[in-house]
Amino acid sequence: MALIPVNKPIIGEEEKKAVLDVVSSGMLVNASYEGGAKVREFEGKVKGLVGTKHVIAVNSGTAALHSVLMALGIKRGDEVIVPSFTFLATANVVLACGAKPVFVDIKEDYNMDPAAFRKAVTRKTRAVIPVHVYGYPADMDEIREVAASRSIRVVEDAAESLGATYHGTQTGKLSDAGCFSLYATKVVTSGEGGAISTDDDELADKLRLVRNHGQVHGYDSKHLGFNYRMPEMCAALASVQMDKLDGFLRARAKNAKRLGERIAGVKGAKFTQDAEGRAHVFYLYTLRLRRNRDKVQQAMGAAGVAAAVYWPTPVHRTPLYRKLGYAGKRLPMTDDSAKHVLSIPVHPGLTPEEVEKVGDAFLAAAREHL
């Protein structure tokens, strides 16, 4: 029996043709400061959505985060405040710059707690990276207020939130720079890829240098950089995906609404990402279960529906960060969330019948285990 996956890319004939056209052209990558034609086309579409002056395409969400910290001059001796309930990349890029990640706790909606951020600020704090977890915007007003009062740069980890809005403003436009992921299962995909949005002209120039070994013309390296370029094939795929974004978001919202209706009133299961003024893109539909999370997951799998636990081990408790001395850090909501969250399928590839099957599988598992 094939499982209904938690997430999967939706690739049509248009995407295939766009990629094949690039392959046939022979121009697979453009190693220039500006990027190739397909890269610029994709950047323009993201810029139109987010509303920033600049968008810089790169080859992963991790590259986006690392590029921004490099362009901001984050270095050894600096501190960058991050959540631990996130993918490893959010903290790893801080280490890659020689700086120190400072972990803070989250709220019940899985996003950074602004009060915890405020308490963690020291004279060494240079930046903060709030994460829009599962495609749901963080408390950006409070975070920006704290950051502005201490001259701290704000970098959005918007990896999962392309298309999400916070009081009408797109994620990625709520900070010094927003970093999106275009990994295979993200809201929009390029296979592997990322994008950075910013209104800062100087920062945008540095970011274009960082992604191309610091070069503008030939071998005139002006800034430390790497090969973080997005290939033309990936950009062609992502550009077509951008044309379909509205449809993807409508389908995700429709599926989430139906699932919410089906599971409403189930004791021991709670959906916490529903504050007014925040448009969720439902990259993941995640529930907090009172108990027996793993048994519910297993029962759903036996019924043909995959359910996933994203980040069962918070970053500060992974082997790497334990070795770095973070294991004793007390983050109670982070630890609690890691033990109780479960994500169920909501992606736009689901048929109406599959949405019903997801709901049925969860309800049956909940009756038995919650």
HELIX and SHEET records of a PDB file:
HELIX    1   1 GLU A   13  SER A   25  1                                  13    
HELIX    2   2 ALA A   37  VAL A   50  1                                  14    
HELIX    3   3 GLY A   61  ALA A   71  1                                  11    
HELIX    4   4 ALA A   89  ALA A   96  1                                   8    
HELIX    5   5 PRO A  114  ALA A  120  1                                   7    
HELIX    6   6 VAL A  133  GLY A  135  5                                   3    
HELIX    7   7 MET A  140  SER A  149  1                                  10    
HELIX    8   8 ASP A  201  VAL A  210  1                                  10    
HELIX    9   9 GLU A  232  ASP A  243  1                                  12    
HELIX   10  10 LEU A  245  ILE A  263  1                                  19    
HELIX   11  11 ARG A  293  ALA A  302  1                                  10    
HELIX   12  12 VAL A  315  ARG A  317  5                                   3    
HELIX   13  13 PRO A  319  LYS A  323  1                                   5    
HELIX   14  14 PRO A  332  HIS A  340  1                                   9    
HELIX   15  15 PRO A  352  HIS A  369  1                                  18    
SHEET    1   A 7 HIS A  54  VAL A  58  0                                        
SHEET    2   A 7 GLY A 194  THR A 198 -1                                        
SHEET    3   A 7 ALA A 177  SER A 181 -1                                        
SHEET    4   A 7 ARG A 153  ASP A 157  1                                        
SHEET    5   A 7 THR A 125  VAL A 128  1                                        
SHEET    6   A 7 GLU A  79  PRO A  83  1                                        
SHEET    7   A 7 LYS A 100  VAL A 104  1                                        
SHEET    1   B 3 THR A 169  GLN A 170  0                                        
SHEET    2   B 3 THR A 165  TYR A 166 -1                                        
SHEET    3   B 3 ARG A 278  ALA A 279 -1                                        
SHEET    1   C 3 ALA A 269  LYS A 270  0                                        
SHEET    2   C 3 TYR A 285  LEU A 289 -1                                        
SHEET    3   C 3 VAL A 341  ILE A 344 -1                                        
END                                                                             
